[in-house]
Amino acid sequence: MNDRPLIISDFPGRQERHLLRKRNNPLFPEAERSLDADRLLEAQRLDHEELEAFITGFHHLVHQAINLKPSEESEVILALKERLDKAYEQASGLADEQDETRQALRKLIDVIMAAVRRGAGNDAVALEELRQEEIARAAHFRLLEYPLVADLLDPDSPIRPDELAATLLSAGEEELEAVLGIFDRAQLALLYEDAGRLLARTPEAPESARQRLDQIHRHLEAISAANGG
C-alpha cells in the first residue's frame, strides 16, 4: 500500500486539478475517487512537462513578435495573432502562477492588433470587424480566469467526455456560469440530460450538485427565451 504523504501543489496544473476534482467525489466512478502519491506525482510530472514545452514555445513567440518588420505580410501577422491567442488559452490552464505570462501575452496581442489596424487603414468595415473581434477576445479572456474553462478547451483535456456531467456538477456556481458560456444550446441540453441521469443514480451526491443542475436548467431556459423559444 502506498502510504507516502500527498503533497498538493499550490498552483496545480490541469492534470492534477482533475485528480483533485475526482478525489472522494461520489459523482465519479468509485475507482477514480482515491488519490495516492504515485498518481499525484504522475499528474504533476505531466503538468510540469506541459509547462516546460509551453515556456519554450512562448519564448519563440516573443522572439517572432518583437522582430516583426513594419512591412510584414498580413498573413504572417494574422498567423502570429492566432498563435498568441492560443498561447493565452493554454497559459490559463498551466501549473504555477501564470499572471505575468498572461499579462505579457496580452501586451503582445495588443502590439499585433495595432499592426493589423494599421494594415486596415481607413477601411471602416475592416476596422469594425477588428473592434468586434477585440470585444469577443476580452470576453473570452474573462472566461479563462476560471481554469476549468481552459481545461475543457484544451485539445488534450484530461476531462473525458463521460466525465463532463460529473465535472460540471462539481463546479462552483460562478465557475459553472463561466463554463456554460462555451457550449451551445444543443450541447447544453444533452449535458443537462446526462447530469440529471447521473444525479438520479447517485443518491449520495451533495446538495450543491443538485443546485448546479438547476443552474444548467435556468441557463437553458434563458437561451430558449433569448432565441424566441
Summary of the structure (lengths in Angstrom):
residues: 229
radius of gyration: 20.7
end to end distance: 55.8
largest distance: 69.6
contacts: 625
relative contact order: 0.10
helix: 71%
strand: 0%
